[in-house]
Amino acid sequence: MRTHSLPVIMLAGVLAAGSSACATRYSARGTQTFAEIPYQGPEGKAWPVAYTERPQVAKTYGMAKAPKVAYVEMGKGGAKGDIVFMHGLGSYLKFWYFQLDAFAQAGWHVVAIDQPGYGESEKPASFPYTMEAMADVVHEVAGQLGLKKPVLVGHSMGGQTAMSYAIRYPDEVGQLVLVAPAGFEEFSAREKEWFRRAFSTVLVKKATEYGIWGSVAYQNFSRFRPELEWLVEERVRVVGDPTFDPYAYAQVRSVNGLTQDDFVRQSAGKITAPVLIVYGDEDKLIPSPFMHAGFTSDFFEKAATTIPGAKLVGLKGCGHCVQLDCPKEWADAVNGFLGK
């Protein structure tokens, strides 16, 4: 059964379904800074977080100071090759909770990056927060780490970033795994202006704990369960972090980058790397519930036709954060595509 994109009210931070009566109130546990968030997978083993400055990005975009970027690297020298994971809007590399250890253990050289503005990376106001700038961050990190034609795995905003990378650096990509990717949806000039006016730092900062439960658990998932409640706790508790305001600003700028940049959609036909698009058929965010009615499956079926030879896999009963919502089905689809 195909699921229609629902008219949820993410921008207002209102939960329209479910009850929070029995939910844990994480705000009572006090502030947790981004730097204090435990970067680890389900096995509880800490991931090795490293930091690097990006001078070429600073030069390209006229920044006075090179942004410091956090990343995780595991399985160096893995026989299956290099694979890079890119997170989506408002998230951070821990959204690959089920994947990083698993891929490293399977023989991949795994790299996951916190984009500027997110997670443990610096959050400079001078960074453009376009998908092209984010792709350049990944490109510079890949060069520094000596990655050879890596597989690029991007969720949502990260999918649009991965496509931008593949379009502009076609000889430097192995394969693309686009997970519920942004970038295919077309917005009119009026719709772009609505997003620009409606999505503000005030809305990000004023979101209630009740609303965060809704935007995380309801809007992004179909199978939300207790083992994923860290997603809510970490989002609730970082509100008191001194870098939360710059994080809110980064989200607003990123939304502008997502909706007002047509480069990827107009250039998708130039992608030459093998592509897998994997999505959940109960995705409540793509296509945009604010602007465009329609079935997610219809949307991605059409999107896939714009990339030569793209393979499309829809996972039944899975939401927007499909890699967290349905990790086993996701892994089966991706491993089948990679064929290693």
Buried (B, 14 or more C-beta within 10 A) or exposed (E): EEBEBEEBBBBBBBBEEEEBEEBBEBBEEEBBBBEEBEBBBEEEEEBEBEEBBBEBBBEBBEBEEBBBBBBBBBBEEBEBBBBBBBBBBBBBBBBBBBBBBBBBEBBBBBBBBBBBBBBBBBBBEEBBBBBBBBBBBBBBBBEEBEBEBBBBBBBBBBBBBBBBBBBBBEEBBBBBBBBBBBBBBEBEEEBBEBBBEEBBBEBBEEBBBBBBBBBBBBBBBBBBEEEBBBBBBBBBBBBEBEBBBBBBBBBBBBBBBBBBBEBBBEBBEEBBBBBBBBBBBBBBBBBBBBBBEBBBBEBBBEBBEBBEEBBBBBBBBBBBBBBBBBBEBBBEBBEEBBEE
